[in-house]
Amino acid sequence: MKGRILESGEDYLETILILQNRNGEVRSVDIATEMDFSKPSVSVAMKNLREQECITVDEFAKHSEVSDALRGV
């Protein structure tokens, strides 16, 4: 994992973990709904977490699915 995760990033990772445990999969739209954030805000956060190698995204899934949420954390 690169760099330090800010508190907002930790909030996203916690939400991802909760949704993953609840639903078995996590989509950005689910994160936006759960956190009451806009989809564009979540998209930016997911990009940052991918760049920090905190998450991976399964782009071949039916719906772009966030996976390996806490890899290395």
N, C-alpha and C positions, 0 to 999 in steps of 0.2 A: 504494500500500500504506500502510495506517495503522499508526502506532506501530512498535515494535521487536519483532522475533521473538525469543522466548526460545530457549535451547538445545533444550528439549524440542520446540518447534515446528519447529526446524531438523531434528531427528531424524525427525519425522513427514514433513516435506517430502522429505527424503532417501529415506525408505522409499517414499513415493509415487512418486518418480522411478524408483527401482529397479524397483518393481512395474509401472509404466507401460512401461518399456523391456522388461521380461520378458514381460508378459502383454498389453500393448496397452490395457488398461483397469485401473482400480483401484476396488475396492469397499472399504467400511469393514471388512467381515469379513476381507478379505485383509490389510489393514493390521494388524488385531488378531492374526491368525494369525502374520504375519511378525514382529511386535514382541513377541509373547507377552503382549499386554495384553488386558484385558477389553473387550468390545464397548461397554459404557457409557463407559469411559474414552476410547476412540477417538472415540465420538460427541461427547463434550464437546470434545475436541481439534479435531475437524473443524469444529464450530460456531465455535470461537475463530478458526481459520484462515480460515473464510468471512467472519467479521466483520472480520478484518484485511485482507480482500480478497487473500489469498494463494492461495486456491483457489476454484474454482466447482464446483458439483455439478449434474450432469445428472439432474434429478428425473424426466425423462420416459423415461429409459433403462429397460430391463427390470429391471435392478438398479441402485439409486442409485449412479451412477458418479462418482468424483472425477476432475475434469479440469483442465487448465491449471494443473498443480501448481506450477510455478515462475514463474507470471505476475508479472513485475516484480521478481523476485528476482535 
